[in-house]
Each structure stands twice: as structure tokens, then as C-alpha cells.
Amino acid sequence: MVRISGIVLPGQKQIEIALTAIRGIGRPMSRRLLKEAKIPLNTKADALTETQEGLLRSMVEKLVTEGDLIRKVSLDIKRLQDIGTWRGYRHKKKLPVRGQTSRRNARTRRGKKRTGLSGRVTLTKT
């Protein structure tokens, strides 16, 4: 059982994939860390030695991960909203930020479709 940055890594997976369980570490960063630590990519997470585990832990602690990363992203969004940028405005209105069209699509970001009616059921002739 390998625990790095407060996350228990899945032991049966290769260490390259297991490191991606930590928020802020993807496949490229995982490969770079393992290359610097001289650990083979296909090693299982449970098969790491104590020294390899300690070395990986110290390398990951230097990166911005987990809670610090979440805090940084939310502060960046808040800063954009405070200075009144277009991106901040789009974040505030819960609309797509990166130039996507939102007239027809963007249901994931905008939520369930709301109609302009009062919700009253009208009777139809039969």
C-alpha cells in the first residue's frame, strides 16, 4: 500500500498509471517523475521498495497537487471575476468559458433546459 500526498495509490496498477490518481499528476508528469527517479514504468505500485517510495514522495511534494491545486484554481477564477474579465463574467454566469457556442448546446455547463412557460398544463382538443 503506497500512500503519496494523502492518496492511497491502487496497488495492482502499474506505477505510471497509479500516480495519476493524485490530482495534478497526469501521464506525462508521471512519466517524467519516474524517469528522474529511474523507476521502470511497468513496475506495479505494490512492488516499489521503501527507497523508491520515499524518493517519489519527496518529488511529488515539490509539485502543486490536491488541495493546494484546487485552492489555486478557485483563486484564479475569483481573480478573473473580481477584475471583470470576459472569462470571469462567463464563469460567474455558468456559461462556457473558452469560446464554445452556447445557443443550442452547452447543456452540461448550462444545466437542464428551462422553458419560458409557467409550467401550467394546457388542455388540448381531442
Phi and psi in degrees as a GROMACS rama.xvg file:
@    title "Ramachandran Plot"
@    xaxis  label "Phi"
@    yaxis  label "Psi"
@TYPE xy
-102.457  127.702  VAL-2
-121.026  114.999  ARG-3
-129.076  130.319  ILE-4
57.5024  33.8209  SER-5
80.4175  5.73364  GLY-6
-115.549  131.724  ILE-7
-84.7352  116.706  VAL-8
-76.094  141.852  LEU-9
-63.9373  120.426  PRO-10
-72.9749  -28.057  GLY-11
-85.0274  -6.11501  GLN-12
-92.1029  159.382  LYS-13
-64.7398  148.26  GLN-14
-62.5541  -30.903  ILE-15
-60.9227  -41.5742  GLU-16
-80.149  -38.625  ILE-17
-62.5371  -34.8743  ALA-18
-65.5293  -23.6479  LEU-19
-73.0022  -5.86187  THR-20
-70.206  -18.2954  ALA-21
-84.7612  126.824  ILE-22
-65.6871  128.611  ARG-23
103.909  -6.626  GLY-24
-119.564  118.089  ILE-25
-105.251  -168.701  GLY-26
-63.3033  -45.8523  ARG-27
-63.0419  -42.3706  PRO-28
-66.114  -38.7011  MET-29
-61.2607  -45.5968  SER-30
-62.1206  -41.7062  ARG-31
-64.1912  -43.0284  ARG-32
-62.3041  -44.4458  LEU-33
-67.887  -34.0813  LEU-34
-67.0597  -42.2204  LYS-35
-65.2295  -36.1701  GLU-36
-83.3759  -5.23976  ALA-37
57.7968  46.6851  LYS-38
-110.693  130.643  ILE-39
-61.4774  142.89  PRO-40
-65.9823  -30.6276  LEU-41
-91.351  11.011  ASN-42
-69.9344  136.372  THR-43
-71.4915  149.818  LYS-44
-63.3067  -35.0273  ALA-45
-71.5468  -21.7555  ASP-46
-86.1726  3.31979  ALA-47
-70.4105  142.209  LEU-48
-81.0659  168.916  THR-49
-62.2392  -39.9925  GLU-50
-67.7049  -41.8616  THR-51
-62.7903  -42.0799  GLN-52
-62.7508  -44.833  GLU-53
-64.1902  -39.5611  GLY-54
-64.5319  -45.2193  LEU-55
-62.0766  -43.0465  LEU-56
-59.5933  -44.3656  ARG-57
-67.2099  -34.2539  SER-58
-70.5019  -39.5124  MET-59
-71.0889  -32.0749  VAL-60
-64.2893  -24.4627  GLU-61
-74.5581  -20.8129  LYS-62
-86.9924  160.656  LEU-63
-87.9144  109.668  VAL-64
-136.126  168.791  THR-65
49.5006  -121.975  GLU-66
-62.4825  -38.6822  GLY-67
-63.6437  -39.3979  ASP-68
-67.0393  -44.0559  LEU-69
-61.093  -43.9218  ILE-70
-62.2047  -42.8246  ARG-71
-63.4094  -44.8968  LYS-72
-63.8918  -44.1507  VAL-73
-66.6988  -35.6406  SER-74
-68.5551  -35.143  LEU-75
-64.2872  -42.8396  ASP-76
-65.27  -41.6048  ILE-77
-63.2354  -39.2405  LYS-78
-62.1294  -42.9746  ARG-79
-61.791  -38.8583  LEU-80
-68.7234  -39.7698  GLN-81
-66.7901  -38.6819  ASP-82
-85.4385  -3.74195  ILE-83
78.1456  32.904  GLY-84
-76.7764  166.518  THR-85
-61.9694  -44.1645  TRP-86
-61.9519  -40.423  ARG-87
-63.0127  -40.1003  GLY-88
-62.1429  -43.9219  TYR-89
-65.2723  -39.0679  ARG-90
-62.2113  -44.011  HIS-91
-62.3562  -40.0167  LYS-92
-84.7535  0.653424  LYS-93
57.5055  49.4136  LYS-94
-116.283  164.183  LEU-95
-60.2997  138.324  PRO-96
-95.9491  -30.4539  VAL-97
-100.558  37.2133  ARG-98
86.4983  5.11388  GLY-99
-69.8101  154.131  GLN-100
-72.8565  144.442  THR-101
-128.692  10.5287  SER-102
-72.8087  -44.1936  ARG-103
-107.692  -39.5009  ARG-104
-101.546  -145.379  ASN-105
64.6649  33.2187  ALA-106
-66.1689  -31.3674  ARG-107
-63.0088  -43.1513  THR-108
-80.4767  -38.6755  ARG-109
-86.3  -19.8568  ARG-110
94.5624  -170.88  GLY-111
-65.2427  144.004  LYS-112
-65.7485  130.494  LYS-113
-111.334  135.482  ARG-114
-96.6518  163.312  THR-115
-84.4608  6.09263  GLY-116
-85.5082  166.72  LEU-117
-77.522  -12.2768  SER-118
98.0593  -2.83865  GLY-119
-72.4381  138.622  ARG-120
-85.7179  127.58  VAL-121
-99.2337  144.796  THR-122
-82.0431  139.156  LEU-123
-112.884  150.591  THR-124
-71.3754  139.802  LYS-125
